[in-house]
């Protein structure tokens, strides 16, 4: 488990003990089969591990609950990164982290580990007159 990315046995053991280790491992295995580089997989593992720790801290116990916490985690990640002086473009970082987590969630949906949200995504649109319109996308 996590062999494509981690070499130290103690680190592997620490990652195996995480709440959503199986789902993360499945995702990394899929990434390896699709030809993703070890560096990319390592970055995703670190992000997903941090996300897992965030969820654990909030008491999330079921994979079905995970999508509801993506936005709050992304905000937390960006704020922490800004405080530590690790990012100059917080908007870009937020989009990147969000995209990586959404990619992970889509993988879980496609493999049947997570059910797609039954509610359509709400996407606000600005009308030509400047009013806010709410439209539904399928």
C-alpha positions as CSV (number, residue, x, y, z in Angstrom):
1,X,0.0,0.0,0.0
2,X,1.4,3.4,-1.0
3,X,4.5,1.7,-2.5
4,X,4.4,3.8,-5.6
5,X,5.0,7.0,-3.6
6,X,6.5,6.1,-0.2
7,X,9.7,4.2,0.6
8,X,10.0,4.4,4.4
9,X,8.1,1.6,6.2
10,X,7.2,3.8,9.2
11,X,5.7,6.5,6.9
12,X,3.7,3.8,5.1
13,X,2.4,2.5,8.4
14,X,1.3,6.0,9.4
15,X,-0.5,6.5,6.1
16,X,-2.2,3.0,6.3
17,X,-3.7,4.0,9.7
18,X,-5.6,7.0,8.3
19,X,-9.4,6.8,8.2
20,X,-9.7,6.9,4.4
21,X,-6.5,5.0,3.6
22,X,-8.2,2.5,1.3
23,X,-9.8,5.2,-0.9
24,X,-6.6,7.1,-1.1
25,X,-4.6,4.0,-2.0
26,X,-7.2,3.0,-4.7
27,X,-6.8,6.5,-6.2
28,X,-3.0,6.3,-6.2
29,X,-3.1,2.8,-7.8
30,X,-5.3,4.2,-10.5
31,X,-3.0,7.2,-11.0
32,X,0.0,4.8,-11.4
33,X,-1.9,2.7,-13.9
34,X,-2.7,5.8,-15.9
35,X,1.0,6.8,-16.0
36,X,1.0,9.7,-13.5
37,X,4.6,10.5,-12.2
38,X,5.7,9.7,-8.7
39,X,6.1,13.4,-8.0
40,X,2.5,14.1,-9.0
41,X,1.3,11.1,-6.9
42,X,3.4,12.3,-4.0
43,X,1.8,15.7,-4.1
44,X,-1.7,14.3,-4.2
45,X,-0.9,11.9,-1.4
46,X,0.3,14.8,0.8
47,X,-2.8,16.8,0.0
48,X,-5.2,13.9,0.5
49,X,-3.5,13.0,3.7
50,X,-3.9,16.5,5.0
51,X,-7.5,16.4,3.9
52,X,-8.0,13.1,5.7
53,X,-6.5,14.7,8.9
54,X,-8.8,17.7,8.5
55,X,-11.8,15.4,8.2
56,X,-10.7,13.3,11.2
57,X,-10.4,16.4,13.3
58,X,-14.0,17.3,12.4
59,X,-15.2,13.8,13.3
60,X,-16.1,12.7,9.8
61,X,-16.4,8.9,9.8
62,X,-18.1,8.0,6.5
63,X,-16.8,8.6,3.0
64,X,-20.3,9.8,2.0
65,X,-19.8,12.9,4.2
66,X,-16.5,13.9,2.6
67,X,-17.8,16.1,-0.4
68,X,-19.4,18.5,2.1
69,X,-16.1,19.5,3.5
70,X,-14.1,20.2,0.4
71,X,-14.8,24.0,0.3
72,X,-14.0,24.5,4.0
73,X,-10.7,22.5,3.6
74,X,-9.7,24.5,0.6
75,X,-10.2,27.8,2.5
76,X,-8.3,26.4,5.4
77,X,-5.4,25.2,3.2
78,X,-5.1,28.5,1.4
79,X,-5.2,30.5,4.7
80,X,-2.6,28.3,6.2
81,X,-0.4,28.6,3.1
82,X,-0.7,32.4,3.1
83,X,0.2,32.6,6.9
84,X,3.3,30.6,6.3
85,X,4.2,32.7,3.2
86,X,4.1,29.7,0.8
87,X,1.9,31.2,-1.8
88,X,1.7,34.5,-3.6
89,X,-1.4,33.7,-5.6
90,X,-4.0,32.4,-3.2
91,X,-6.7,32.3,-5.8
92,X,-4.7,30.0,-8.1
93,X,-3.8,27.8,-5.1
94,X,-7.4,27.5,-4.1
95,X,-8.5,26.5,-7.6
96,X,-5.6,24.0,-7.8
97,X,-6.4,22.3,-4.5
98,X,-10.1,22.3,-5.2
99,X,-9.5,20.7,-8.6
100,X,-7.3,18.0,-7.1
101,X,-9.9,17.1,-4.5
102,X,-12.7,17.1,-7.0
103,X,-10.6,14.8,-9.2
104,X,-10.3,12.4,-6.3
105,X,-14.0,12.6,-5.6
106,X,-14.9,11.9,-9.3
107,X,-12.6,8.9,-9.1
108,X,-14.5,7.6,-6.1
109,X,-17.8,8.2,-7.8
110,X,-16.7,6.4,-11.0
111,X,-15.4,3.4,-9.0
112,X,-18.6,3.2,-6.9
113,X,-16.9,4.1,-3.6
114,X,-18.9,7.3,-3.4
115,X,-22.4,8.0,-4.8
116,X,-22.7,11.1,-7.0
117,X,-24.7,13.9,-5.4
118,X,-28.3,13.6,-6.3
119,X,-28.9,17.4,-6.2
120,X,-27.8,19.3,-9.3
121,X,-25.0,21.8,-8.9
122,X,-26.2,25.4,-8.4
123,X,-24.4,27.8,-10.6
124,X,-25.1,31.5,-10.1
125,X,-25.1,33.6,-13.2
126,X,-25.0,37.4,-13.6
127,X,-27.7,38.7,-16.0
128,X,-27.1,41.4,-18.6
129,X,-28.9,43.9,-16.2
130,X,-26.6,43.0,-13.3
131,X,-29.1,40.9,-11.4
132,X,-28.2,37.6,-9.9
133,X,-29.9,34.7,-11.5
134,X,-29.8,31.1,-10.2
135,X,-29.7,28.4,-12.8
136,X,-29.5,24.7,-12.4
137,X,-27.1,22.6,-14.3
138,X,-27.4,18.8,-14.7
